[in-house]
Amino acid sequence: MPRTDEQLFPERSEARIRIYAWEYVDPSTGYHGQLKIGQTTRDDVNVRIRQSQGQAQQAYRNHVDTVAERDDGTRFSDNDVRRHLIEKGFENVDHGASREWVRCTPTDVRNAIAEIKAGVRFSGAHHLDYKPRNEQREAAAKTLAHFENVWAEGLGQAPRFLWNAKMRFGKTFTSYQLAKRMNAKRILVVTFKPAVEQSWADDLRNHVDFSGWQYLNAKTSRGQDVDPTGIPATTPLVYFGSLQDLLGRDKSTEMIKAKNRWIHEIKWDLVIFDEYHFGAWRDNAKALFAKRTLDDDEVEIATNERRLLELAHAVQTAAKVDDKLGLDGDSDQGERPAEEADFLPITSRAFLYLSGTPFRALAGEFADHELFNWTYTDEQRAKSTWIGAHPLEPNPYLALPEMCLMTYQMPDEIVAVASQGELDEFDLNSFFEAKGMGGQATFTHLTDVQKWLDIIRGDYLPLNIDLLKIGERPPFPYSDARLLKYLNHSVWFLPDVASVHAMANLLEDRGNTDFWGRFTVLRVAGPEAGDGLDALGPVEKAIGSGYDTKTITLTCGKLTTGVTVPAWSSILMLRNLQSPETYFQAAFRVQSAWSIINPEGDDPNAVSVLKPMCYVFDFAPTRALRQVTTYGTRLRPDIANQDHAVADLLKYLPVLAYKDGTMKQLDAGAVIDIAMIGTSATLLAQMFQSAMLVNLDLVTLKKIQDSTELLAAIMRIEGFRNLPSNVIETIINQAEKAKELKRKARENDGFLPTTDKKEWDAAEKERKSLRKQVQEKLIKFATRIPAFMYLTDAREHTLEDVITKIEPDLFKTVTGLSVSDFALLKTAGVFNENHMNNVILSFRRAEDASLSYAGIEAHEGLRRWGLYNTVVAVDGQQS
């Protein structure tokens, strides 16, 4: 069922945590010298303070009222403030059930808050105590069972398991839960994307389940003089390393770096490959680690050194290729040149592979019993069914936003600049092609990219004129008030480094600063942007809390995997992405949760969701819908019917398509048709239902009213007999009445008496209702034209062809209108000739292509198959 506007564009909460600290004025209350420290999301903290006092209202004085946000945008809570004060030696006074009172002064509280804002994170406090969700417990249990089965077989091979789980599954937390169940003491995490490290560190340092565990990476083991080999064997050790670092060589000896030798000299209990689908984790590099027997204590580094160096060379060569092409991160350009035989000489009792793309590695690499899948539809289905299954329990999925894909067919003059393939698809890479770097970078099609910028902010005059004629205002990203709050912090995914710099230069151009100047534009591309967390830091700093700032992050690959930026709420796909893995991995960057836990400080299960929806905007509709079709089909290989598989995805990922002035939600059939055929029959039927095919402006209506022939012709269209005979006259009269009242209001400085306002509202309501009815009748007539074209032998390419190259009797049978009446209405401008020509040409191309593909000669084949007397049902009816 199509979503309502309220569902597609929900209001966004602007709630933010405020910390307060108050005391009773009366010293005899027993709270003398104590402050109650709490939090709320109310704008007026006094409302919350009075509420917390209950019935026993007493005079109080509030000393602190501040937003609980650090400069980098991370939040802290009243618990953090109290904990910080307690660690500094202040007493947490016990008043029965209430533990919010601290014996201190207002200055002490303000100093504690200042210290927290300055960077105290309580990273080692292990204060988080949430429990694994059902799917997380299932993943750990299934994996451990498989490991134990392989170990029990005694074949001496280390078992392997893959978690295909979309972002926000909680792969890091669940991996640690698995390690804990295994009683693992040595855990190695390896990734090709160092930006993912933050979540590995935070989960280990903050959760109570991992108190006493040791976390190390290349920086901590070296910078803090921590000797990993000196850590007791009973202490669980997690070492995070990037593949690039582990493959690194000493420049003088070209041997394994001395600092990493210990990694190769011990036997790990569990090795975890994170972001398996990226970088060196490719189909041609499945055996990076040695498959060693479990009782092999001797690691022969020297004999494996040559292969290690070969693999290092392969990965470095791949990186150089990316630099040469001007690409960043995952370039979607195919496989890396790593060989199957290359491996790192590291041993482990078990291997766990983590992928954020839930179908990448299903093609034969892992058996069913070596797999656990958790997809976007699994997540959203769990979210929607939780209340019914657990009515009294907090919904753990509540904060995970639903995603909406909005595709836009660009105007012909934009598409013509960069079209490719037999279907003349809009080529984003070609359109956003750029040259140069830094301040010298510019687009090849600079004027047209500027037009595109004007379109997405609703400031492109030719398009606006068309929209005014049809009386609709579709939701373009930066022009629709319902979307603007979700575009305060967006990601623009561009083709390459040059296009990132060119877009930044254009947005910052003096002619664009009136609108785009309100956004901080971040260039996250090229070596100057840094790698991993180095690239993330400036983005987080620019966004801050996300409330008082607006940013546009421009990237061509960096930060499109393995990072979490809660304030990101939308992404603009501005490059060709043939791989659904890359497409949705990037899209899911904006699907991270943004919420406030325990907003009022009195209910740890309460959640204030700041981002209920997130949006993907795509300007190559056919290609985008191919991604949706492929993704939906692969997510549900258990469903044989493709329509049903895609429909299952669309339950939780609504797809809206803009074309010819209207925005419509597509069902599974329409998505598949467009994706598979390009200009499909379904899309063409929708094109013939476009409001832009007919003109009902005041000039045209008066022309009809003033001509007896035109009035008679239009009343002969099917359905008009059900309308009032004076319908055209009434629409004109009500429009003139509204115009006169507007003139009267202008003369009175915008003031309109109540009686006139009611008259205006009534006139507008009647005019719009009747106009819509007339429009619907004309559009219904237009939907009969493709049925007629399908049956006729003529080769129509324009509206003029329909009139001059047709069979009159057949035309009247199919459409209900004579050729002469249709010609008369066309001449009067009732039908928009330019838009009608585009639709007719598209229909004829698609018809010819589909018939040729089926091996049927057009029209002669229809006769041969006995279809000549059958009218195709394009408007829900069959003649």
NORSUL-V849836 format. One record per residue. N is the residue number from 0. PHI is phi in whole degrees, -180 to 180 (NA if undefined). Layout:
# NORSUL-V849836
<<N,PHI> <N,PHI>>
This chain:
# NORSUL-V849836
<<0,NA> <1,-59> <2,-77> <3,-79> <4,-60> <5,-65> <6,-78> <7,-76> <8,-128> <9,-68> <10,-64> <11,-102> <12,-71> <13,-107> <14,-63> <15,-144> <16,-74> <17,-121> <18,-97> <19,-131> <20,-147> <21,-131> <22,-138> <23,-73> <24,-71> <25,-78> <26,-69> <27,-83> <28,-74> <29,94> <30,-114> <31,-61> <32,81> <33,-118> <34,-121> <35,-95> <36,-104> <37,-140> <38,-144> <39,-159> <40,-106> <41,-74> <42,-66> <43,-106> <44,-65> <45,-64> <46,-61> <47,-69> <48,-62> <49,-64> <50,-64> <51,-69> <52,-77> <53,67> <54,-75> <55,-85> <56,-70> <57,-133> <58,-64> <59,-142> <60,-131> <61,-92> <62,-105> <63,-133> <64,-151> <65,-146> <66,-73> <67,-90> <68,-138> <69,-84> <70,-65> <71,-86> <72,94> <73,-71> <74,-104> <75,-130> <76,-123> <77,-64> <78,-61> <79,-63> <80,-65> <81,-63> <82,-62> <83,-65> <84,-65> <85,-64> <86,-64> <87,-86> <88,106> <89,-82> <90,-84> <91,-90> <92,-75> <93,-92> <94,-117> <95,70> <96,-74> <97,-91> <98,-119> <99,-98> <100,-96> <101,-129> <102,-82> <103,-164> <104,-105> <105,-56> <106,-63> <107,-61> <108,-66> <109,-64> <110,-66> <111,-62> <112,-65> <113,-63> <114,-67> <115,-66> <116,-64> <117,-77> <118,138> <119,-72> <120,-111> <121,54> <122,-65> <123,-104> <124,-84> <125,48> <126,-101> <127,-84> <128,-140> <129,-74> <130,-101> <131,-61> <132,-76> <133,-56> <134,-68> <135,-70> <136,-64> <137,-64> <138,-62> <139,-65> <140,-66> <141,-65> <142,-68> <143,-64> <144,-61> <145,-66> <146,-57> <147,-65> <148,-64> <149,-67> <150,-62> <151,-66> <152,-70> <153,66> <154,-85> <155,81> <156,-102> <157,-77> <158,-71> <159,-135> <160,-149> <161,-120> <162,-104> <163,-92> <164,-137> <165,-65> <166,-58> <167,78> <168,-66> <169,93> <170,-64> <171,-69> <172,-60> <173,-70> <174,-63> <175,-66> <176,-64> <177,-63> <178,-60> <179,-66> <180,-65> <181,-77> <182,60> <183,-72> <184,-112> <185,-132> <186,-122> <187,-111> <188,-108> <189,-121> <190,-144> <191,-93> <192,-118> <193,-59> <194,-63> <195,-80> <196,-63> <197,-55> <198,-68> <199,-65> <200,-71> <201,-65> <202,-62> <203,-73> <204,-80> <205,-105> <206,-92> <207,-64> <208,-65> <209,-118> <210,-63> <211,93> <212,-81> <213,-111> <214,-114> <215,-137> <216,-141> <217,-58> <218,-75> <219,-70> <220,-70> <221,-98> <222,-68> <223,-105> <224,55> <225,-89> <226,-92> <227,-59> <228,-73> <229,-91> <230,-72> <231,-54> <232,-64> <233,-84> <234,-90> <235,-62> <236,-117> <237,-113> <238,-114> <239,-101> <240,-139> <241,-85> <242,-59> <243,-60> <244,-71> <245,-66> <246,-88> <247,-65> <248,-120> <249,-72> <250,-63> <251,-81> <252,-107> <253,55> <254,-103> <255,-54> <256,-57> <257,-57> <258,-68> <259,-101> <260,-61> <261,-61> <262,-63> <263,-88> <264,-99> <265,-113> <266,-102> <267,-82> <268,-80> <269,-149> <270,-111> <271,-113> <272,-97> <273,-92> <274,52> <275,-60> <276,-86> <277,-113> <278,56> <279,-74> <280,-80> <281,-121> <282,-61> <283,-90> <284,-134> <285,-88> <286,-124> <287,-68> <288,-110> <289,-67> <290,-89> <291,-99> <292,-71> <293,-70> <294,-98> <295,-86> <296,-85> <297,-94> <298,-101> <299,-88> <300,-63> <301,-60> <302,-70> <303,-97> <304,-61> <305,-61> <306,-66> <307,-60> <308,-66> <309,-64> <310,-67> <311,-59> <312,-62> <313,-64> <314,-67> <315,-65> <316,-61> <317,-61> <318,-65> <319,-66> <320,-61> <321,-60> <322,-63> <323,-65> <324,-80> <325,74> <326,-103> <327,-128> <328,59> <329,-79> <330,-88> <331,62> <332,-107> <333,112> <334,-83> <335,-84> <336,-85> <337,-92> <338,-95> <339,-60> <340,-81> <341,-72> <342,-156> <343,-93> <344,-79> <345,-129> <346,-110> <347,-156> <348,-72> <349,-159> <350,-125> <351,-119> <352,-106> <353,-119> <354,-132> <355,-91> <356,-119> <357,-77> <358,-171> <359,-57> <360,-101> <361,-85> <362,-81> <363,89> <364,-76> <365,-127> <366,-77> <367,-57> <368,-78> <369,-109> <370,-129> <371,-133> <372,-113> <373,-144> <374,-109> <375,-59> <376,-68> <377,-59> <378,-64> <379,-71> <380,-66> <381,-63> <382,-63> <383,-75> <384,-97> <385,-62> <386,-60> <387,-65> <388,-84> <389,-136> <390,-63> <391,-103> <392,-112> <393,-65> <394,-83> <395,-72> <396,-102> <397,-57> <398,-81> <399,-82> <400,-69> <401,-84> <402,-105> <403,-129> <404,-100> <405,-121> <406,-107> <407,-131> <408,-84> <409,-73> <410,-57> <411,-56> <412,-68> <413,-80> <414,-61> <415,-62> <416,-67> <417,-147> <418,-118> <419,-148> <420,78> <421,-67> <422,-95> <423,53> <424,-74> <425,-70> <426,-94> <427,-66> <428,-62> <429,-71> <430,-63> <431,-97> <432,-63> <433,-144> <434,-135> <435,93> <436,-134> <437,57> <438,-68> <439,-92> <440,-69> <441,-150> <442,-80> <443,-64> <444,-106> <445,-57> <446,-61> <447,-74> <448,-65> <449,-63> <450,-59> <451,-62> <452,-60> <453,-66> <454,-65> <455,-71> <456,-104> <457,73> <458,-126> <459,-103> <460,-58> <461,-57> <462,-69> <463,-62> <464,-63> <465,-62> <466,-68> <467,-64> <468,-66> <469,-91> <470,73> <471,-125> <472,-137> <473,-64> <474,-80> <475,-79> <476,-50> <477,-98> <478,-122> <479,-93> <480,-60> <481,-70> <482,-96> <483,-58> <484,-66> <485,-87> <486,-114> <487,-61> <488,-137> <489,-127> <490,-115> <491,-113> <492,-98> <493,-105> <494,-68> <495,-157> <496,-62> <497,-61> <498,-69> <499,-62> <500,-67> <501,-64> <502,-67> <503,-61> <504,-63> <505,-70> <506,-64> <507,-91> <508,-63> <509,-56> <510,-71> <511,-110> <512,-71> <513,-58> <514,-103> <515,-75> <516,-66> <517,-77> <518,-103> <519,-83> <520,-95> <521,-110> <522,-93> <523,-107> <524,-160> <525,82> <526,-62> <527,-68> <528,-80> <529,84> <530,-117> <531,55> <532,-67> <533,-64> <534,-78> <535,-76> <536,-53> <537,-61> <538,-67> <539,-62> <540,-66> <541,-68> <542,-74> <543,59> <544,-74> <545,90> <546,-89> <547,-104> <548,-128> <549,-137> <550,-137> <551,-127> <552,-96> <553,-97> <554,-147> <555,-125> <556,163> <557,-62> <558,66> <559,-96> <560,-154> <561,74> <562,-124> <563,-126> <564,-124> <565,-55> <566,-74> <567,-62> <568,-124> <569,-155> <570,-136> <571,-104> <572,-85> <573,-120> <574,-147> <575,-73> <576,-130> <577,-79> <578,-91> <579,-61> <580,-60> <581,-67> <582,-60> <583,-80> <584,-62> <585,-69> <586,-61> <587,-72> <588,-61> <589,-93> <590,-100> <591,-69> <592,-72> <593,-134> <594,-152> <595,-119> <596,-85> <597,55> <598,-59> <599,-99> <600,77> <601,-123> <602,-146> <603,-64> <604,-93> <605,-78> <606,-136> <607,-106> <608,-86> <609,-91> <610,-138> <611,-71> <612,-132> <613,-139> <614,-132> <615,-115> <616,-110> <617,-131> <618,-114> <619,-124> <620,-56> <621,-61> <622,-65> <623,-63> <624,-73> <625,-65> <626,-62> <627,-63> <628,-64> <629,-64> <630,-62> <631,-63> <632,-69> <633,-73> <634,-66> <635,-123> <636,-65> <637,-79> <638,-103> <639,-71> <640,-80> <641,-61> <642,-58> <643,-69> <644,-65> <645,-69> <646,-60> <647,-63> <648,-70> <649,-70> <650,-60> <651,-120> <652,-138> <653,-62> <654,-118> <655,-113> <656,-122> <657,-101> <658,-160> <659,53> <660,91> <661,-128> <662,-116> <663,-127> <664,-81> <665,-96> <666,-92> <667,-61> <668,-61> <669,-67> <670,-61> <671,-68> <672,-59> <673,-65> <674,-67> <675,-85> <676,-108> <677,88> <678,-86> <679,-87> <680,-61> <681,-64> <682,-65> <683,-64> <684,-61> <685,-67> <686,-62> <687,-77> <688,-104> <689,-70> <690,-66> <691,-77> <692,-76> <693,-124> <694,-109> <695,-130> <696,-74> <697,-61> <698,-62> <699,-66> <700,-63> <701,-66> <702,-62> <703,-67> <704,-63> <705,-83> <706,-118> <707,-62> <708,-65> <709,-63> <710,-62> <711,-66> <712,-63> <713,-70> <714,-73> <715,-84> <716,-68> <717,-54> <718,99> <719,-69> <720,-67> <721,-85> <722,-94> <723,-57> <724,-64> <725,-103> <726,-60> <727,-66> <728,-62> <729,-64> <730,-61> <731,-63> <732,-61> <733,-69> <734,-66> <735,-67> <736,-64> <737,-64> <738,-63> <739,-65> <740,-66> <741,-64> <742,-62> <743,-64> <744,-66> <745,-61> <746,-69> <747,-109> <748,55> <749,87> <750,-85> <751,-136> <752,-56> <753,-58> <754,-64> <755,-67> <756,-62> <757,-64> <758,-65> <759,-62> <760,-59> <761,-66> <762,-64> <763,-66> <764,-64> <765,-68> <766,-61> <767,-65> <768,-65> <769,-68> <770,-62> <771,-65> <772,-64> <773,-63> <774,-60> <775,-63> <776,-67> <777,-67> <778,-66> <779,-61> <780,-63> <781,-61> <782,-68> <783,-80> <784,-63> <785,-62> <786,-63> <787,-65> <788,-61> <789,-66> <790,-95> <791,-80> <792,-81> <793,-68> <794,-105> <795,-74> <796,-129> <797,-142> <798,-63> <799,-62> <800,-63> <801,-60> <802,-79> <803,-97> <804,-117> <805,-123> <806,-100> <807,-55> <808,-64> <809,-65> <810,-61> <811,-70> <812,-63> <813,-80> <814,-97> <815,85> <816,-128> <817,-74> <818,-61> <819,-66> <820,-63> <821,-63> <822,-63> <823,-64> <824,-68> <825,-64> <826,-63> <827,-75> <828,88> <829,-63> <830,-104> <831,-76> <832,-64> <833,-64> <834,-67> <835,-64> <836,-61> <837,-62> <838,-67> <839,-62> <840,-65> <841,-62> <842,-62> <843,-65> <844,-63> <845,-65> <846,-63> <847,-62> <848,-64> <849,-68> <850,-69> <851,-64> <852,-62> <853,-82> <854,78> <855,-115> <856,-76> <857,-57> <858,70> <859,-62> <860,-64> <861,-63> <862,-65> <863,-63> <864,-91> <865,71> <866,-102> <867,-62> <868,-95> <869,-104> <870,-94> <871,-71> <872,-81> <873,-111> <874,-125> <875,90> <876,-128> <877,-132> <878,-98>>
